[in-house]
Every structure is written in structure tokens, then in C-alpha cells.
Amino acid sequence: MSIYCLVVAGITSCIYQSAINVYKTITGYGVGPIWFIPSYFVSCLVFHKTSKCTIWLQVLVLIVCSVMGVIGSYLFEKLSLVISNGDIYNIIYFPLAAVLRGVSCTFFVILGKLLYFLFIKLRERIHNDISVNYCLLAIGIVCLLLNVWLSRYLLDVNFSILKLGRYPYMFFINGTLGSIWAIVLFYLLKKIYTFPIMQYVGRNSLIIMGTHMSLLLTIHVPGLLQLFITIPAYQTTEYYLFGVVCVIIMLLFEVPVIYLFNGRLSFLLKGR
């Protein structure tokens, strides 16, 4: 009897979790790390609607998106304390969180557009002046160091559940600093765009985003390796080398998947 109850409980739990995952999918919340894809879609949609507006209006949208992200994180944190029934809370939470996350992501999309516009204008004026390039490199390094130093205020941040931590504004400040460093680096290393590996990843980014997590959960590389070796202690040299090995093994599976979607399964990606 006890075994029967355990089997029924297991099946019920599986059906319930599947239903939750379906609801997360259709509301745009996303399952696990896949939350990024619907959020990216919302942010691209907002960006598309504002891309032809004036720069000042885009800055205004950027500020509004930041404020909505901060207020939204606090709002849902308070709702989780007030609503005792988790199921009812989730019905409200998933669709609203999906929209707010997407709008918050718009901050970084529009920020990238503004920085791109700034650097295009800068390139038209300086004509590869080496001294200006050194100044840009110095600014980029300062932004990188500030990004690393201020990241200590992001220890309790989990944007996938719309939690921005004790200092929510730091999430956007750190994102801005990191974006500046990244765009300076790409600006100064223009040839990076021509690297075959960069072009390969860029062309197949949609496939990678859509299949990577499912593939990782299916293979469970760390668990597979644990059958043969002991996983090193966290934050040691051996631990990071172990991570590199996991990435290499994942690539051995990911590359054939990319090849498959570019070949026989290409009909699934029509209109991309």
C-alpha cells in the first residue's frame, strides 16, 4: 500500500510540475534559465517601438524601465509575504513578472543602442587617433574595475525571480559599467568581429539559447564526471579547470545539435 501511495504521489507531483511549467511557458515567464528568451523578446519589442524616436525619448524610456524594474522587484517581494496561497500567488506572479523582467531588460538594449550611437559619432570625429584610443581603454578599464568592486552589492540579486537585492539601483549601475567596458573592448578590437568562432556563435545564438539548458539537464555533465573523478572544492584552481572540462564536453554535444538544426531540422527555424 505504501509503495502504491508513493507511486501515485510521484505521478501527481510530476503532472503538477508539468502543468506549472506549461503555465510558465505560455505566460512568458520561462522555465529555469530559459526565462531570458521571453524577456529578451519583450525588450526587443519595446526597443523596436522606440528605436525611431529621438535620443532623449529613448533615454526617458531607459529611465522608466529602470524604475519599473526596481518597483516591480519590491512589489513582488511584498506580495509574496502577503499572499499565503502559493498557487494563487504564482498565477498572478508569473505573467506580471515576465512583463516587468522584459521591460527591465529593455534598459540594457536601449543602453547598448545609445552607447553604439555615441561611439559611431566618436569614430567619425577622431579618425583612429591613437591618444583617444588610449583614453577609451583607460575609461573601459576603470569601468571594469568599478564593476568588479561594486559587484559585492549584488550578492543577493536574482533577476530571474525579479529580485534586485538590498541595493536595486546597483543592478543597473553595474550593468551600465559592464556594458561600457564591453563596448570599449569591442570598439578597440574591431577584428574580433571577423573571428570565425564569433561569427559561428552569432549565427547560431538562437539555437544555443533554445537548446543549451535542455541539453545540460539531459546530460548533466558534472554528475557524469563525478562517476569518474571527485569534483574539486569550490573556488580553487582545480575547480575552474573542472568547469573548463565541463564546457568542452558540452560543446562536443552542442556542435552536433547546431549542425542538426542547420540541416535536417532547419524547417523549425523558418522566419528567424
C-alpha positions as protocol buffer text, in pm:
chain_id: "A"
residue {
  index: 1
  type: MET
  ca { x: 0 y: 0 z: 0 }
}
residue {
  index: 2
  type: SER
  ca { x: 279 y: 237 z: 91 }
}
residue {
  index: 3
  type: ILE
  ca { x: 454 y: 170 z: -241 }
}
residue {
  index: 4
  type: TYR
  ca { x: 128 y: 237 z: -425 }
}
residue {
  index: 5
  type: CYS
  ca { x: 89 y: 570 z: -241 }
}
residue {
  index: 6
  type: LEU
  ca { x: 445 y: 667 z: -324 }
}
residue {
  index: 7
  type: VAL
  ca { x: 390 y: 591 z: -694 }
}
residue {
  index: 8
  type: VAL
  ca { x: 64 y: 788 z: -703 }
}
residue {
  index: 9
  type: ALA
  ca { x: 227 y: 1079 z: -518 }
}
residue {
  index: 10
  type: GLY
  ca { x: 518 y: 1075 z: -760 }
}
residue {
  index: 11
  type: ILE
  ca { x: 292 y: 1075 z: -1068 }
}
residue {
  index: 12
  type: THR
  ca { x: 75 y: 1351 z: -920 }
}
residue {
  index: 13
  type: SER
  ca { x: 380 y: 1562 z: -842 }
}
residue {
  index: 14
  type: CYS
  ca { x: 512 y: 1509 z: -1196 }
}
residue {
  index: 15
  type: ILE
  ca { x: 179 y: 1611 z: -1354 }
}
residue {
  index: 16
  type: TYR
  ca { x: 154 y: 1916 z: -1128 }
}
residue {
  index: 17
  type: GLN
  ca { x: 509 y: 2030 z: -1209 }
}
residue {
  index: 18
  type: SER
  ca { x: 446 y: 1978 z: -1580 }
}
residue {
  index: 19
  type: ALA
  ca { x: 132 y: 2192 z: -1558 }
}
residue {
  index: 20
  type: ILE
  ca { x: 330 y: 2465 z: -1378 }
}
residue {
  index: 21
  type: ASN
  ca { x: 599 y: 2453 z: -1646 }
}
residue {
  index: 22
  type: VAL
  ca { x: 337 y: 2482 z: -1922 }
}
residue {
  index: 23
  type: TYR
  ca { x: 183 y: 2782 z: -1747 }
}
residue {
  index: 24
  type: LYS
  ca { x: 527 y: 2942 z: -1707 }
}
residue {
  index: 25
  type: THR
  ca { x: 586 y: 2893 z: -2079 }
}
residue {
  index: 26
  type: ILE
  ca { x: 256 y: 3033 z: -2209 }
}
residue {
  index: 27
  type: THR
  ca { x: 277 y: 3335 z: -1976 }
}
residue {
  index: 28
  type: GLY
  ca { x: 628 y: 3418 z: -2095 }
}
residue {
  index: 29
  type: TYR
  ca { x: 785 y: 3356 z: -1755 }
}
residue {
  index: 30
  type: GLY
  ca { x: 1003 y: 3075 z: -1886 }
}
residue {
  index: 31
  type: VAL
  ca { x: 1126 y: 2753 z: -1725 }
}
residue {
  index: 32
  type: GLY
  ca { x: 1457 y: 2781 z: -1540 }
}
residue {
  index: 33
  type: PRO
  ca { x: 1725 y: 2984 z: -1721 }
}
residue {
  index: 34
  type: ILE
  ca { x: 1504 y: 2992 z: -2031 }
}
residue {
  index: 35
  type: TRP
  ca { x: 1341 y: 3296 z: -1864 }
}
residue {
  index: 36
  type: PHE
  ca { x: 1588 y: 3506 z: -2062 }
}
residue {
  index: 37
  type: ILE
  ca { x: 1437 y: 3429 z: -2403 }
}
residue {
  index: 38
  type: PRO
  ca { x: 1083 y: 3569 z: -2343 }
}
residue {
  index: 39
  type: SER
  ca { x: 1232 y: 3862 z: -2151 }
}
residue {
  index: 40
  type: TYR
  ca { x: 1461 y: 3934 z: -2443 }
}
residue {
  index: 41
  type: PHE
  ca { x: 1160 y: 3918 z: -2676 }
}
residue {
  index: 42
  type: VAL
  ca { x: 969 y: 4177 z: -2468 }
}
residue {
  index: 43
  type: SER
  ca { x: 1273 y: 4405 z: -2451 }
}
residue {
  index: 44
  type: CYS
  ca { x: 1327 y: 4381 z: -2828 }
}
residue {
  index: 45
  type: LEU
  ca { x: 960 y: 4461 z: -2884 }
}
residue {
  index: 46
  type: VAL
  ca { x: 981 y: 4774 z: -2668 }
}
residue {
  index: 47
  type: PHE
  ca { x: 1309 y: 4871 z: -2832 }
}
residue {
  index: 48
  type: HIS
  ca { x: 1159 y: 4830 z: -3179 }
}
residue {
  index: 49
  type: LYS
  ca { x: 874 y: 5066 z: -3088 }
}
residue {
  index: 50
  type: THR
  ca { x: 1114 y: 5332 z: -2959 }
}
residue {
  index: 51
  type: SER
  ca { x: 1411 y: 5290 z: -3195 }
}
residue {
  index: 52
  type: LYS
  ca { x: 1285 y: 5557 z: -3435 }
}
residue {
  index: 53
  type: CYS
  ca { x: 1220 y: 5807 z: -3155 }
}
residue {
  index: 54
  type: THR
  ca { x: 1457 y: 6085 z: -3055 }
}
residue {
  index: 55
  type: ILE
  ca { x: 1757 y: 6009 z: -2838 }
}
residue {
  index: 56
  type: TRP
  ca { x: 1604 y: 6199 z: -2547 }
}
residue {
  index: 57
  type: LEU
  ca { x: 1287 y: 5993 z: -2564 }
}
residue {
  index: 58
  type: GLN
  ca { x: 1496 y: 5676 z: -2565 }
}
residue {
  index: 59
  type: VAL
  ca { x: 1678 y: 5799 z: -2255 }
}
residue {
  index: 60
  type: LEU
  ca { x: 1341 y: 5862 z: -2092 }
}
residue {
  index: 61
  type: VAL
  ca { x: 1229 y: 5508 z: -2178 }
}
residue {
  index: 62
  type: LEU
  ca { x: 1555 y: 5376 z: -2030 }
}
residue {
  index: 63
  type: ILE
  ca { x: 1490 y: 5561 z: -1701 }
}
residue {
  index: 64
  type: VAL
  ca { x: 1127 y: 5444 z: -1689 }
}
residue {
  index: 65
  type: CYS
  ca { x: 1234 y: 5083 z: -1746 }
}
residue {
  index: 66
  type: SER
  ca { x: 1487 y: 5105 z: -1462 }
}
residue {
  index: 67
  type: VAL
  ca { x: 1229 y: 5247 z: -1223 }
}
residue {
  index: 68
  type: MET
  ca { x: 977 y: 4978 z: -1322 }
}
residue {
  index: 69
  type: GLY
  ca { x: 1239 y: 4709 z: -1255 }
}
residue {
  index: 70
  type: VAL
  ca { x: 1313 y: 4843 z: -907 }
}
residue {
  index: 71
  type: ILE
  ca { x: 949 y: 4898 z: -813 }
}
residue {
  index: 72
  type: GLY
  ca { x: 849 y: 4563 z: -960 }
}
residue {
  index: 73
  type: SER
  ca { x: 1106 y: 4372 z: -756 }
}
residue {
  index: 74
  type: TYR
  ca { x: 989 y: 4535 z: -432 }
}
residue {
  index: 75
  type: LEU
  ca { x: 622 y: 4488 z: -526 }
}
residue {
  index: 76
  type: PHE
  ca { x: 653 y: 4114 z: -580 }
}
residue {
  index: 77
  type: GLU
  ca { x: 866 y: 4072 z: -270 }
}
residue {
  index: 78
  type: LYS
  ca { x: 584 y: 4230 z: -66 }
}
residue {
  index: 79
  type: LEU
  ca { x: 319 y: 4023 z: -247 }
}
residue {
  index: 80
  type: SER
  ca { x: 499 y: 3701 z: -159 }
}
residue {
  index: 81
  type: LEU
  ca { x: 472 y: 3794 z: 211 }
}
residue {
  index: 82
  type: VAL
  ca { x: 106 y: 3896 z: 194 }
}
residue {
  index: 83
  type: ILE
  ca { x: -35 y: 3610 z: -17 }
}
residue {
  index: 84
  type: SER
  ca { x: -16 y: 3284 z: 176 }
}
residue {
  index: 85
  type: ASN
  ca { x: -152 y: 3055 z: -100 }
}
residue {
  index: 86
  type: GLY
  ca { x: 144 y: 2989 z: -328 }
}
residue {
  index: 87
  type: ASP
  ca { x: -70 y: 2868 z: -621 }
}
residue {
  index: 88
  type: ILE
  ca { x: -277 y: 3188 z: -632 }
}
residue {
  index: 89
  type: TYR
  ca { x: 37 y: 3397 z: -595 }
}
residue {
  index: 90
  type: ASN
  ca { x: 205 y: 3216 z: -884 }
}
residue {
  index: 91
  type: ILE
  ca { x: -96 y: 3270 z: -1113 }
}
residue {
  index: 92
  type: ILE
  ca { x: -57 y: 3644 z: -1055 }
}
residue {
  index: 93
  type: TYR
  ca { x: 321 y: 3644 z: -1034 }
}
residue {
  index: 94
  type: PHE
  ca { x: 431 y: 3460 z: -1350 }
}
residue {
  index: 95
  type: PRO
  ca { x: 271 y: 3682 z: -1621 }
}
residue {
  index: 96
  type: LEU
  ca { x: 339 y: 4012 z: -1441 }
}
residue {
  index: 97
  type: ALA
  ca { x: 698 y: 3916 z: -1363 }
}
residue {
  index: 98
  type: ALA
  ca { x: 751 y: 3818 z: -1727 }
}
residue {
  index: 99
  type: VAL
  ca { x: 642 y: 4162 z: -1846 }
}
residue {
  index: 100
  type: LEU
  ca { x: 839 y: 4352 z: -1582 }
}
residue {
  index: 101
  type: ARG
  ca { x: 1154 y: 4149 z: -1644 }
}
residue {
  index: 102
  type: GLY
  ca { x: 1126 y: 4214 z: -2016 }
}
residue {
  index: 103
  type: VAL
  ca { x: 1076 y: 4585 z: -1965 }
}
residue {
  index: 104
  type: SER
  ca { x: 1371 y: 4594 z: -1725 }
}
residue {
  index: 105
  type: CYS
  ca { x: 1587 y: 4416 z: -1985 }
}
residue {
  index: 106
  type: THR
  ca { x: 1496 y: 4699 z: -2223 }
}
residue {
  index: 107
  type: PHE
  ca { x: 1723 y: 4918 z: -2009 }
}
residue {
  index: 108
  type: PHE
  ca { x: 2027 y: 4730 z: -2140 }
}
residue {
  index: 109
  type: VAL
  ca { x: 1904 y: 4707 z: -2500 }
}
residue {
  index: 110
  type: ILE
  ca { x: 1846 y: 5082 z: -2525 }
}
residue {
  index: 111
  type: LEU
  ca { x: 2168 y: 5149 z: -2333 }
}
residue {
  index: 112
  type: GLY
  ca { x: 2356 y: 4946 z: -2595 }
}
residue {
  index: 113
  type: LYS
  ca { x: 2192 y: 5149 z: -2871 }
}
residue {
  index: 114
  type: LEU
  ca { x: 2290 y: 5479 z: -2706 }
}
residue {
  index: 115
  type: LEU
  ca { x: 2648 y: 5367 z: -2648 }
}
residue {
  index: 116
  type: TYR
  ca { x: 2670 y: 5241 z: -3006 }
}
residue {
  index: 117
  type: PHE
  ca { x: 2543 y: 5579 z: -3132 }
}
residue {
  index: 118
  type: LEU
  ca { x: 2798 y: 5758 z: -2912 }
}
residue {
  index: 119
  type: PHE
  ca { x: 3089 y: 5551 z: -3038 }
}
residue {
  index: 120
  type: ILE
  ca { x: 2985 y: 5591 z: -3402 }
}
residue {
  index: 121
  type: LYS
  ca { x: 2990 y: 5969 z: -3359 }
}
residue {
  index: 122
  type: LEU
  ca { x: 3322 y: 5944 z: -3178 }
}
residue {
  index: 123
  type: ARG
  ca { x: 3476 y: 5739 z: -3459 }
}
residue {
  index: 124
  type: GLU
  ca { x: 3364 y: 5998 z: -3714 }
}
residue {
  index: 125
  type: ARG
  ca { x: 3548 y: 6270 z: -3523 }
}
residue {
  index: 126
  type: ILE
  ca { x: 3874 y: 6113 z: -3405 }
}
residue {
  index: 127
  type: HIS
  ca { x: 3975 y: 5918 z: -3721 }
}
residue {
  index: 128
  type: ASN
  ca { x: 4162 y: 5648 z: -3524 }
}
residue {
  index: 129
  type: ASP
  ca { x: 4357 y: 5896 z: -3311 }
}
residue {
  index: 130
  type: ILE
  ca { x: 4582 y: 5670 z: -3101 }
}
residue {
  index: 131
  type: SER
  ca { x: 4574 y: 5902 z: -2797 }
}
residue {
  index: 132
  type: VAL
  ca { x: 4193 y: 5892 z: -2791 }
}
residue {
  index: 133
  type: ASN
  ca { x: 4204 y: 5513 z: -2812 }
}
residue {
  index: 134
  type: TYR
  ca { x: 4429 y: 5504 z: -2506 }
}
residue {
  index: 135
  type: CYS
  ca { x: 4184 y: 5730 z: -2322 }
}
residue {
  index: 136
  type: LEU
  ca { x: 3898 y: 5499 z: -2416 }
}
residue {
  index: 137
  type: LEU
  ca { x: 4095 y: 5199 z: -2296 }
}
residue {
  index: 138
  type: ALA
  ca { x: 4161 y: 5374 z: -1962 }
}
residue {
  index: 139
  type: ILE
  ca { x: 3789 y: 5455 z: -1926 }
}
residue {
  index: 140
  type: GLY
  ca { x: 3699 y: 5095 z: -2007 }
}
residue {
  index: 141
  type: ILE
  ca { x: 3943 y: 4953 z: -1750 }
}
residue {
  index: 142
  type: VAL
  ca { x: 3813 y: 5193 z: -1482 }
}
residue {
  index: 143
  type: CYS
  ca { x: 3457 y: 5080 z: -1560 }
}
residue {
  index: 144
  type: LEU
  ca { x: 3565 y: 4716 z: -1538 }
}
residue {
  index: 145
  type: LEU
  ca { x: 3736 y: 4766 z: -1201 }
}
residue {
  index: 146
  type: LEU
  ca { x: 3437 y: 4957 z: -1065 }
}
residue {
  index: 147
  type: ASN
  ca { x: 3209 y: 4682 z: -1193 }
}
residue {
  index: 148
  type: VAL
  ca { x: 3409 y: 4416 z: -1006 }
}
residue {
  index: 149
  type: TRP
  ca { x: 3434 y: 4627 z: -688 }
}
residue {
  index: 150
  type: LEU
  ca { x: 3064 y: 4717 z: -678 }
}
residue {
  index: 151
  type: SER
  ca { x: 2954 y: 4360 z: -753 }
}
residue {
  index: 152
  type: ARG
  ca { x: 2974 y: 4290 z: -378 }
}
residue {
  index: 153
  type: TYR
  ca { x: 2641 y: 4470 z: -353 }
}
residue {
  index: 154
  type: LEU
  ca { x: 2483 y: 4212 z: -586 }
}
residue {
  index: 155
  type: LEU
  ca { x: 2533 y: 3902 z: -373 }
}
residue {
  index: 156
  type: ASP
  ca { x: 2159 y: 3853 z: -308 }
}
residue {
  index: 157
  type: VAL
  ca { x: 2043 y: 3954 z: -659 }
}
residue {
  index: 158
  type: ASN
  ca { x: 1846 y: 3701 z: -864 }
}
residue {
  index: 159
  type: PHE
  ca { x: 1694 y: 3872 z: -1165 }
}
residue {
  index: 160
  type: SER
  ca { x: 1524 y: 3552 z: -1285 }
}
residue {
  index: 161
  type: ILE
  ca { x: 1277 y: 3589 z: -995 }
}
residue {
  index: 162
  type: LEU
  ca { x: 1287 y: 3969 z: -1021 }
}
residue {
  index: 163
  type: LYS
  ca { x: 1486 y: 4014 z: -704 }
}
residue {
  index: 164
  type: LEU
  ca { x: 1729 y: 4306 z: -719 }
}
residue {
  index: 165
  type: GLY
  ca { x: 1862 y: 4276 z: -365 }
}
residue {
  index: 166
  type: ARG
  ca { x: 1910 y: 4536 z: -92 }
}
residue {
  index: 167
  type: TYR
  ca { x: 2052 y: 4791 z: -336 }
}
residue {
  index: 168
  type: PRO
  ca { x: 1837 y: 4754 z: -651 }
}
residue {
  index: 169
  type: TYR
  ca { x: 1987 y: 5058 z: -823 }
}
residue {
  index: 170
  type: MET
  ca { x: 2327 y: 4885 z: -814 }
}
residue {
  index: 171
  type: PHE
  ca { x: 2195 y: 4623 z: -1054 }
}
residue {
  index: 172
  type: PHE
  ca { x: 2155 y: 4888 z: -1323 }
}
residue {
  index: 173
  type: ILE
  ca { x: 2474 y: 5077 z: -1231 }
}
residue {
  index: 174
  type: ASN
  ca { x: 2682 y: 4760 z: -1253 }
}
residue {
  index: 175
  type: GLY
  ca { x: 2512 y: 4667 z: -1578 }
}
residue {
  index: 176
  type: THR
  ca { x: 2597 y: 5009 z: -1722 }
}
residue {
  index: 177
  type: LEU
  ca { x: 2962 y: 4985 z: -1615 }
}
residue {
  index: 178
  type: GLY
  ca { x: 2993 y: 4636 z: -1760 }
}
residue {
  index: 179
  type: SER
  ca { x: 2830 y: 4747 z: -2085 }
}
residue {
  index: 180
  type: ILE
  ca { x: 3072 y: 5039 z: -2121 }
}
residue {
  index: 181
  type: TRP
  ca { x: 3370 y: 4810 z: -2067 }
}
residue {
  index: 182
  type: ALA
  ca { x: 3239 y: 4555 z: -2317 }
}
residue {
  index: 183
  type: ILE
  ca { x: 3166 y: 4809 z: -2591 }
}
residue {
  index: 184
  type: VAL
  ca { x: 3505 y: 4981 z: -2543 }
}
residue {
  index: 185
  type: LEU
  ca { x: 3676 y: 4643 z: -2574 }
}
residue {
  index: 186
  type: PHE
  ca { x: 3485 y: 4555 z: -2891 }
}
residue {
  index: 187
  type: TYR
  ca { x: 3542 y: 4905 z: -3030 }
}
residue {
  index: 188
  type: LEU
  ca { x: 3918 y: 4883 z: -2984 }
}
residue {
  index: 189
  type: LEU
  ca { x: 3939 y: 4521 z: -3101 }
}
residue {
  index: 190
  type: LYS
  ca { x: 3746 y: 4562 z: -3424 }
}
residue {
  index: 191
  type: LYS
  ca { x: 3894 y: 4247 z: -3573 }
}
residue {
  index: 192
  type: ILE
  ca { x: 3712 y: 4038 z: -3313 }
}
residue {
  index: 193
  type: TYR
  ca { x: 3404 y: 4061 z: -3536 }
}
residue {
  index: 194
  type: THR
  ca { x: 3588 y: 3869 z: -3808 }
}
residue {
  index: 195
  type: PHE
  ca { x: 3687 y: 3578 z: -3586 }
}
residue {
  index: 196
  type: PRO
  ca { x: 3524 y: 3260 z: -3724 }
}
residue {
  index: 197
  type: ILE
  ca { x: 3422 y: 3147 z: -3373 }
}
residue {
  index: 198
  type: MET
  ca { x: 3243 y: 3478 z: -3309 }
}
residue {
  index: 199
  type: GLN
  ca { x: 3059 y: 3457 z: -3641 }
}
residue {
  index: 200
  type: TYR
  ca { x: 2966 y: 3095 z: -3568 }
}
residue {
  index: 201
  type: VAL
  ca { x: 2823 y: 3178 z: -3226 }
}
residue {
  index: 202
  type: GLY
  ca { x: 2642 y: 3483 z: -3364 }
}
residue {
  index: 203
  type: ARG
  ca { x: 2475 y: 3290 z: -3645 }
}
residue {
  index: 204
  type: ASN
  ca { x: 2366 y: 3012 z: -3411 }
}
residue {
  index: 205
  type: SER
  ca { x: 2283 y: 3210 z: -3097 }
}
residue {
  index: 206
  type: LEU
  ca { x: 1911 y: 3129 z: -3123 }
}
residue {
  index: 207
  type: ILE
  ca { x: 1980 y: 2755 z: -3140 }
}
residue {
  index: 208
  type: ILE
  ca { x: 2225 y: 2776 z: -2849 }
}
residue {
  index: 209
  type: MET
  ca { x: 1982 y: 2969 z: -2628 }
}
residue {
  index: 210
  type: GLY
  ca { x: 1696 y: 2734 z: -2709 }
}
residue {
  index: 211
  type: THR
  ca { x: 1879 y: 2403 z: -2662 }
}
residue {
  index: 212
  type: HIS
  ca { x: 2167 y: 2462 z: -2422 }
}
residue {
  index: 213
  type: MET
  ca { x: 1980 y: 2430 z: -2091 }
}
residue {
  index: 214
  type: SER
  ca { x: 1772 y: 2131 z: -2205 }
}
residue {
  index: 215
  type: LEU
  ca { x: 2090 y: 1963 z: -2323 }
}
residue {
  index: 216
  type: LEU
  ca { x: 2270 y: 2042 z: -1997 }
}
residue {
  index: 217
  type: LEU
  ca { x: 1987 y: 1899 z: -1785 }
}
residue {
  index: 218
  type: THR
  ca { x: 1968 y: 1590 z: -2005 }
}
residue {
  index: 219
  type: ILE
  ca { x: 2339 y: 1512 z: -1998 }
}
residue {
  index: 220
  type: HIS
  ca { x: 2417 y: 1657 z: -1654 }
}
residue {
  index: 221
  type: VAL
  ca { x: 2788 y: 1677 z: -1727 }
}
residue {
  index: 222
  type: PRO
  ca { x: 2911 y: 1743 z: -1367 }
}
residue {
  index: 223
  type: GLY
  ca { x: 2720 y: 1438 z: -1242 }
}
residue {
  index: 224
  type: LEU
  ca { x: 2857 y: 1232 z: -1529 }
}
residue {
  index: 225
  type: LEU
  ca { x: 3215 y: 1331 z: -1448 }
}
residue {
  index: 226
  type: GLN
  ca { x: 3156 y: 1263 z: -1081 }
}
residue {
  index: 227
  type: LEU
  ca { x: 3131 y: 894 z: -1167 }
}
residue {
  index: 228
  type: PHE
  ca { x: 3500 y: 900 z: -1259 }
}
residue {
  index: 229
  type: ILE
  ca { x: 3658 y: 1183 z: -1058 }
}
residue {
  index: 230
  type: THR
  ca { x: 3589 y: 1381 z: -742 }
}
residue {
  index: 231
  type: ILE
  ca { x: 3459 y: 1734 z: -801 }
}
residue {
  index: 232
  type: PRO
  ca { x: 3720 y: 1976 z: -658 }
}
residue {
  index: 233
  type: ALA
  ca { x: 3644 y: 2222 z: -378 }
}
residue {
  index: 234
  type: TYR
  ca { x: 3474 y: 2547 z: -476 }
}
residue {
  index: 235
  type: GLN
  ca { x: 3690 y: 2849 z: -579 }
}
residue {
  index: 236
  type: THR
  ca { x: 4011 y: 2653 z: -631 }
}
residue {
  index: 237
  type: THR
  ca { x: 4225 y: 2626 z: -945 }
}
residue {
  index: 238
  type: GLU
  ca { x: 4117 y: 2264 z: -988 }
}
residue {
  index: 239
  type: TYR
  ca { x: 3752 y: 2367 z: -964 }
}
residue {
  index: 240
  type: TYR
  ca { x: 3783 y: 2615 z: -1251 }
}
residue {
  index: 241
  type: LEU
  ca { x: 3975 y: 2360 z: -1460 }
}
residue {
  index: 242
  type: PHE
  ca { x: 3691 y: 2118 z: -1390 }
}
residue {
  index: 243
  type: GLY
  ca { x: 3450 y: 2382 z: -1521 }
}
residue {
  index: 244
  type: VAL
  ca { x: 3654 y: 2417 z: -1842 }
}
residue {
  index: 245
  type: VAL
  ca { x: 3636 y: 2040 z: -1894 }
}
residue {
  index: 246
  type: CYS
  ca { x: 3256 y: 2053 z: -1847 }
}
residue {
  index: 247
  type: VAL
  ca { x: 3230 y: 2328 z: -2110 }
}
residue {
  index: 248
  type: ILE
  ca { x: 3440 y: 2129 z: -2357 }
}
residue {
  index: 249
  type: ILE
  ca { x: 3222 y: 1819 z: -2307 }
}
residue {
  index: 250
  type: MET
  ca { x: 2908 y: 2030 z: -2354 }
}
residue {
  index: 251
  type: LEU
  ca { x: 3048 y: 2167 z: -2681 }
}
residue {
  index: 252
  type: LEU
  ca { x: 3100 y: 1811 z: -2808 }
}
residue {
  index: 253
  type: PHE
  ca { x: 2723 y: 1767 z: -2780 }
}
residue {
  index: 254
  type: GLU
  ca { x: 2620 y: 2125 z: -2867 }
}
residue {
  index: 255
  type: VAL
  ca { x: 2801 y: 2141 z: -3202 }
}
residue {
  index: 256
  type: PRO
  ca { x: 2618 y: 1836 z: -3349 }
}
residue {
  index: 257
  type: VAL
  ca { x: 2287 y: 1985 z: -3226 }
}
residue {
  index: 258
  type: ILE
  ca { x: 2368 y: 2312 z: -3406 }
}
residue {
  index: 259
  type: TYR
  ca { x: 2460 y: 2117 z: -3718 }
}
residue {
  index: 260
  type: LEU
  ca { x: 2132 y: 1924 z: -3696 }
}
residue {
  index: 261
  type: PHE
  ca { x: 1919 y: 2239 z: -3666 }
}
residue {
  index: 262
  type: ASN
  ca { x: 2105 y: 2397 z: -3958 }
}
residue {
  index: 263
  type: GLY
  ca { x: 2044 y: 2081 z: -4163 }
}
residue {
  index: 264
  type: ARG
  ca { x: 1754 y: 1840 z: -4137 }
}
residue {
  index: 265
  type: LEU
  ca { x: 1569 y: 2043 z: -3869 }
}
residue {
  index: 266
  type: SER
  ca { x: 1612 y: 2380 z: -4041 }
}
residue {
  index: 267
  type: PHE
  ca { x: 1238 y: 2393 z: -4112 }
}
residue {
  index: 268
  type: LEU
  ca { x: 1183 y: 2454 z: -3740 }
}
residue {
  index: 269
  type: LEU
  ca { x: 1371 y: 2783 z: -3763 }
}
residue {
  index: 270
  type: LYS
  ca { x: 1194 y: 2934 z: -4063 }
}
residue {
  index: 271
  type: GLY
  ca { x: 1126 y: 3303 z: -4020 }
}
residue {
  index: 272
  type: ARG
  ca { x: 1404 y: 3351 z: -3765 }
}
